[in-house]
Amino acid sequence: MNTRKQIILSATLLVVGVLVVVLYSAFRRAPGSGGASGHVHGAPAADSQGGKMFSISEERARRIGVAYAVAHRSMLDQSVRSVGTIAFDERHLANVDPKIEGWVERLYVDYTGAAVRKGQPLMAVYSPMLVSAQEELILARHLLDEARDGGPAATNAQELLAASRRRLSYWDIPAEEIARIERTGQTQKTVVLRSPADGVVTEKNVVQGTRIMPGMDLFKIADLSVVWLQGEVFEKDLSLVHVGQPARVTIDAYPGQVFQGRVTFIAPSVSLESRTGTVRVELNNPGQRLKPGMYAALQIDVPARAPALVVPRTAVLTTGQRSIIFVRHDDGMLMPHEVKVGLAVGDTVEILAGIPEGATVVSSASFLVDAESNLGAALQSMPGMDMGPAAATTKGKNPAAPASPAHLGH
């Protein structure tokens, strides 16, 4: 039985082998099969760059919306756009912090938003420490006046007077006020705290009668003659922004108006969440029309350094890892070229390599053109497909016969 099974198995394998040889020989002799005797007429031809040339009839091109454009050189001006908010110029902020303990006897500026001038009285403060320091100054003055004969007493009185003056000056008592106390010999119950700068009161943390302590933030004063715009620029655009560049700012509160500024600072870090970097634009603010907290739009123009080779954006077909452009040759054939793209501005894109200047490219319906070329290549690779003149002849006799992929649309 085992011998009989072996004979049957051997016979079966022999028959299968013969069939394989016969089918392979038949396939080799089939027209258009791509064998040694077959040259496919009308198949996409390979160019020197390895692409496949193919054609589309004018009627078919019109039907799928194919248009053409010429690759040319142009100044590719770019602009970086962002949004942000108006903020205080931190260099022009001033705090009013007392250096003495006391009570607010009288408040001269009593609301947030009040405009103040440098040296303007803000409040009068009663401080027992200050009264004692004034009395010490007056006593030192009297001791010095009495020690007319000089000697150690006069020296000691002079040192005490100098120390009393310094103590009052350290508490920000003006020099003219110290001189008045020495001259008149009269103490003042209160001391007046004055504004250290021009601006508006943005914070007020005191009312009349409040007990104040050294270091308390009583007032915050901001000079709004210059303000900042803090804008967020995407990471990919940060290389285009430089300190000193002019910038244009628009505000929703003033439609149609453009405020001119310049970039003064670029943050040294990028936000991990938004992948943006902070760009600061300095703006002059006459009339204080720009108010901190306002929403603003920012535009920074980046002029091109040299003309670039450009094509319409719609001419570039991105396949994931590659960018393809279809170039039309003088004989009407189309050929895909792999290109390296650069900056994209508006409706145009820069081409760094891949096609020459003056090339005629498919500027629209590139996806459909790519589909046509892929369909032709797929039909060409099918075994037994006769894509030559004979097939074209039989096409009229057999309506089901496929058209040549090299002439889709004819």
Residue pairs with C-beta under 8 A, 6 or more apart in sequence:
27 33
27 35
27 383
28 35
28 36
28 37
29 35
29 37
30 38
30 383
30 384
31 38
31 386
31 388
31 390
32 38
32 40
32 384
32 385
32 386
32 387
32 388
32 391
33 383
33 384
34 40
39 388
40 380
40 387
40 388
41 387
41 388
41 389
41 404
42 387
42 388
42 392
42 404
42 405
42 406
42 407
43 380
43 387
43 404
43 405
43 406
44 52
44 53
44 54
44 373
44 376
44 377
44 380
44 405
44 406
45 52
45 53
45 333
45 406
46 52
46 53
47 53
47 335
49 335
49 337
51 335
51 336
51 337
51 338
52 335
52 336
52 373
52 377
53 329
53 333
53 334
53 335
54 333
54 334
54 335
54 372
54 373
54 376
54 405
54 406
54 408
55 332
55 333
55 334
55 406
55 407
56 66
56 334
56 369
56 372
56 408
56 409
57 407
57 408
57 409
57 410
59 409
60 372
60 408
60 409
60 410
61 409
63 409
64 365
64 368
64 369
64 372
65 364
65 365
65 368
66 362
66 364
66 365
66 368
66 369
67 362
67 363
67 364
67 365
68 328
68 360
68 361
68 362
68 363
69 311
69 312
69 315
69 360
69 361
69 363
70 358
70 359
70 360
70 361
71 309
71 310
71 311
71 351
71 355
71 356
71 357
71 358
71 359
71 360
71 361
72 309
72 310
72 357
72 358
73 307
73 308
73 309
73 310
73 357
74 307
74 308
74 310
74 348
75 303
75 304
75 307
75 308
76 304
76 307
76 308
76 310
76 343
76 345
76 348
76 350
77 301
77 302
77 303
77 304
77 345
78 240
78 301
78 302
78 304
78 343
78 345
79 299
79 300
79 301
79 302
80 233
80 237
80 240
80 241
80 299
80 300
80 302
81 297
81 298
81 299
81 300
82 231
82 232
82 233
82 234
82 279
82 297
82 298
82 299
82 300
83 231
83 232
83 295
83 296
83 297
83 298
84 229
84 230
84 231
84 232
84 279
84 281
84 296
84 298
85 229
85 230
85 292
85 293
85 294
85 295
85 296
86 227
86 228
86 229
86 251
86 283
86 290
86 291
86 292
86 293
86 294
86 296
87 227
87 228
87 229
87 230
87 292
87 293
88 202
88 222
88 224
88 227
88 228
88 292
89 222
89 223
89 226
89 227
89 228
89 282
90 228
92 197
92 199
92 222
92 223
92 225
92 226
93 220
93 221
93 222
93 223
94 195
94 196
94 197
94 199
94 220
94 221
94 222
94 223
95 217
95 219
95 220
95 221
96 122
96 193
96 195
96 196
96 217
96 218
96 219
96 220
96 221
97 214
97 215
97 216
97 217
97 218
98 125
98 193
98 212
98 213
98 214
98 215
98 216
98 218
99 170
99 171
99 172
99 214
99 215
100 125
100 127
100 129
100 130
100 171
100 191
100 214
101 127
101 129
101 211
101 212
101 213
101 214
102 125
102 126
102 127
102 128
102 129
102 130
102 191
102 211
102 212
103 125
103 126
103 127
103 209
103 210
103 211
103 212
104 123
104 124
104 125
104 206
104 207
104 208
104 209
104 210
104 211
104 212
105 123
105 124
105 125
105 126
105 189
105 190
105 208
106 123
106 124
106 190
106 208
107 122
107 123
107 206
107 207
107 208
108 120
108 121
108 122
108 123
108 124
109 116
109 120
109 122
109 123
109 195
109 201
109 204
109 219
110 204
110 207
110 208
111 201
111 204
112 201
112 202
112 203
112 204
113 200
113 201
113 202
114 200
114 201
115 199
115 200
115 201
116 122
116 195
116 198
116 199
116 200
116 201
116 221
117 195
117 198
118 195
118 196
118 197
118 198
119 194
119 195
120 194
120 195
121 192
121 193
121 194
121 195
122 192
122 193
122 194
122 195
122 218
122 219
123 192
123 193
123 206
123 218
124 190
124 191
124 192
124 193
125 190
125 191
125 192
125 193
125 212
126 189
126 190
127 190
127 191
130 168
130 171
130 173
130 191
131 187
131 188
131 189
133 164
133 167
133 168
133 171
134 168
134 181
134 187
134 188
135 187
136 160
136 164
136 167
137 161
137 164
137 165
137 168
137 178
137 181
137 182
138 181
138 182
138 185
138 187
139 160
140 157
140 160
140 161
140 163
140 164
141 161
141 182
141 185
142 185
143 153
143 156
143 157
143 160
143 161
144 154
144 157
144 158
144 160
144 161
146 157
147 153
147 154
147 157
148 154
165 178
168 177
168 178
168 181
169 175
169 178
171 191
172 193
173 191
177 188
177 191
181 187
181 188
193 218
195 219
195 221
196 221
197 221
197 223
198 223
199 221
199 222
199 223
199 224
200 221
200 222
200 224
200 288
201 219
201 220
201 221
202 220
202 221
202 222
203 217
203 219
203 220
204 218
204 219
205 216
205 217
205 218
205 219
206 212
206 216
206 218
206 219
212 218
222 292
224 285
224 288
224 290
224 291
224 292
225 284
225 285
225 286
225 288
226 282
226 283
226 284
226 285
227 282
227 283
227 285
227 290
227 292
228 264
228 280
228 281
228 282
228 283
229 247
229 249
229 261
229 280
229 281
229 283
229 296
229 298
230 278
230 279
230 280
231 278
231 279
231 280
231 281
231 296
231 298
232 271
232 274
232 276
232 277
232 278
232 279
233 241
233 276
233 277
233 278
233 279
234 275
234 276
235 270
235 275
235 276
235 277
238 266
238 270
238 277
240 300
240 302
241 263
241 266
241 279
241 300
241 302
242 263
242 266
243 263
243 264
243 265
243 266
244 262
244 263
245 262
245 263
245 300
245 301
245 302
246 260
246 261
246 262
246 300
246 301
247 260
247 261
247 262
247 263
247 281
247 298
247 299
247 300
248 258
248 259
248 260
248 261
248 298
248 299
248 300
248 301
249 258
249 259
249 260
249 261
249 281
249 283
249 296
249 297
249 298
249 299
250 257
250 258
250 259
250 296
250 297
250 299
251 257
251 259
251 290
251 294
251 295
251 296
251 297
252 294
252 295
252 296
253 294
254 289
259 283
259 290
260 283
261 281
261 282
261 283
261 284
262 281
262 282
263 279
263 280
263 281
263 300
264 280
264 281
264 282
265 279
265 280
266 277
266 278
266 279
266 280
267 277
267 278
267 279
267 280
269 277
270 276
270 277
271 277
279 298
279 300
281 298
283 290
308 342
308 343
308 350
308 351
309 350
309 351
309 352
309 355
309 357
310 348
310 349
310 350
310 351
311 325
311 348
311 349
311 351
311 355
311 361
311 363
312 347
312 348
312 349
312 363
312 364
313 344
313 347
313 348
313 349
314 347
314 363
314 364
314 366
315 325
315 326
315 349
315 361
315 362
315 363
315 364
315 366
316 323
316 324
316 325
316 339
316 341
316 349
316 366
317 323
317 324
317 325
317 326
317 366
317 367
317 370
318 324
322 338
323 338
323 339
323 340
323 341
323 354
324 336
324 337
324 338
324 339
324 366
324 370
325 336
325 337
325 339
325 351
325 354
325 355
325 361
325 362
325 366
326 334
326 335
326 336
326 337
326 361
326 362
326 366
326 369
326 370
327 334
327 335
327 336
327 337
327 355
327 359
327 360
327 361
327 362
328 334
328 360
328 361
328 362
329 335
334 362
334 369
334 373
336 370
336 373
337 354
337 355
338 354
339 351
339 352
339 353
339 354
339 355
340 351
340 352
340 353
340 354
341 349
341 350
341 351
341 352
342 349
342 350
342 351
342 352
343 349
343 350
344 350
355 361
362 369
372 408
372 409
375 405
375 408
376 404
376 405
376 406
376 408
377 405
378 405
379 385
379 387
379 402
379 405
380 387
380 405
385 391
385 402
386 394
387 404
387 405
387 406
391 401
391 404
392 404
394 401
395 401
395 403
403 410
